[in-house]
């Protein structure tokens, strides 16, 4: 593969927690030292759950990590705030889409099943099939490429595209753009389906940023 052909000093992989780490070791273990950690966006103060496996491969004899990635998780969890909530995303301007009768019916079905008007529901999932709602700690469920309508019952509207993007740490908010030293990006110009693919297929910016920082600090 391209990695083995070019042998870069470092390779960073991100995938779902159940991704078989043994496969990575079988493919690259003869040339790379492999360290891994499971991180969640809420560990870094984000109001959206996104547990993902992060693997750092360092070329044998050329680079190594002086401290294991597992310590990064311990540091993040030790500094995690006591309260995060998906509702903190209701901060960005935008145009609220008109919801069809079918979508409104599904919102009503969620309320009938769960009865929690303070929660946020994934209207792309059936409430009596595979329901998804805000977690017990108030953080939003994992955003996927199919998450188009994250509905807040008491606000009576779905999260806007820019709000969903901000939950991943993407620069759709002036403060996030400033923190990332980049230009602000407006997701409102995309359809909900396209925005969902862009946001749901992306990485949690604080998580991957923490991995890169850990490597820059402890790689030799």
N, C-alpha and C positions, 0 to 999 in steps of 0.2 A: 504494500500500500504506500501512499504518498509519505506517510510518517517514516516508515522504515527506509524508504529511498533517500529521503533528505536528512534524516536524523537530526531534527532541531534539538536545541538544548533543553527545551521545556515544551510540554504539551498539556493543555488543560481540557478535560472532558467534563461535560455536564449531562446528566440524564436522570430519569426517575429513580427513586431509592432502591427499587427492586431490580435495577439493571444488574446483570451478572458480572460482578467484579472479577470473577475467575476468568471470564472471557478476555478482559483487558490484560490480565496477567499472562494468559497463554499466548496472546498476540505480541505483547511488547516486553514481557518480563525478562527476556534474555538480553535486552539492550537498555532497559530503563528501570530505575527504581520507581515504585508506584506507591503513592500515599493517597488517602481518600478521607472524605468527611461528608456527613449529611448536614446541610444547613437549611434553614427556613427563613423566609423574609421577615417574619415577625421577630426573629432573634435580633434583628437590627432596627427594630422600631417601625417596620412597615405594617400597615393595617390589612395585609393580604397574606394568607398562608401559601407557601410554595416550597415544600420540602423536596430537595433535589440532592442527588449524589454528585459531588465534585471530586474529580481525580486529577492529581498533578503527577505527571511523568517527568522525571529528570534523567538526562542521559548519563549512563554509568561512566564514571571517571572524569566527567566534565562539569557536573553540577550536582548539588545535593541540598536537601532541606535540613537546616540545623535544628529545627523544632517541628514535631509532627503536626499535621493539620488538625488532629483531634483537639489540640489546645486552642485552636481558633474558635471552635464551637463552644468550649468552656468559657472563653473570654466573652464571646457574644452573649451567651445566656446569663452570665454573671451581671452584665450591664443592661439586660433587657428590662424595659419599663414594665410596670405591673399591669398597665391597661393599654390595649390597642383596640381600635374599633373601625370596622368598615365604614361607619358613618362619618369618620373624619375625612373621607374622600369628597364629601359634599362641599366643595369649596371653589370649584372652577366654573366660569361662565360657559354657556353653550346653549344650543337650541334643543329643547326637549321634543323628541319625535312623538307624533301621534301614535297611540297604541291601538291596534285592531281589537275588535270585540273578542276574538279568540284569545289574544294575549291577556286582556283584562279578565277573561273568564279563568285563565290559568292562575292569575294572581289571586283571584278570589278562592280558587281551590286550595292554594297554599295556605291562605288564612284559615280556611275551614279545617285543614289537616293539622296545622301547627298552632294557630291562634295567637301568634306572636307578631304584633304590629310594630315592634321595635327592631325586627330582624330584617335581613336582606336575603332575597330568594333568587335562585337561578331559574328563570322562566324558560330556559331552553331545556330543562329537565322536568319530567312529569312528577307532580307531588306524590302520587301514589305508585310511581315506578322507581326511579332513582333520584329522589329529592336531594337538593343541595341548598343549604342555608348557611348563614353566618355561624361560625364556630362558637363554642361556649365562652371563649375569651373575648368575643365580639369581633374578632378578625374575620375578614371575608374569606370565603372558600377559594381554593386554587383556581385561578383564571386559566382557561384552556382556549384552544383555537375555536371552540364552539360557544364560548361565553359571550353572547351578544346582549343579553338582557339581564342585568343584575338589579332586581327590583327592590326598592325600599318602600315598605308598606306605608309608613306614616308620612313619608314625603310624597307618596303617590306618583313616583316617577322612577325610571331606571337610572343607574349611574351613567353619566355622559362618557363618551369615549376618552376624553382627556382625563377624567377622574379615574377610569380603569387603568389607563397608562401610568398615571401617577402612583397608583398602588404597586406597580412593578418597579417604581423608581425611575421610570423613563422621563425625559425632560419636557413634559407637557405642562409644567408649572414653572413660573419664573424662578422660584427658589431652587428647584431641582436643576434647572438649566444652569444657574449660577454655580451650584455645587459641583456640577460635572464640567464646568468651563466650556459649555457648548451653547448653541442657539436653542431657543425654545421651539418645540415642535408641536404643531397643531394636528391632533388626530380627528378633529371634528369634520374635516373635509373628506374623510373616507366613509364609505358605507359601514354599517355596523358589522357586516360579515367580514369585510376586509380588515377593519380595525381589530376585530376579535382574533383573526389569524396572526396579525402582526404582534399584538400584545401577548396572546396566549402562547405563541411559539418562542417568545423572547425569554431571556434569563432575568432573574431578579437582580437588578443592578447593584444593590448593596452586597448581595452574596458574592457575586463574581468579583466585585471591587475588593471585598475583604480577602478573597483568595489571592488576587493579584498583589495586594498590599503585603500579605503574609509571605509570598514568594520574594517580593522585592526586599523585605526586611530580613528574611532568614535563609535565603539561598546563597550558597557559596560555590 
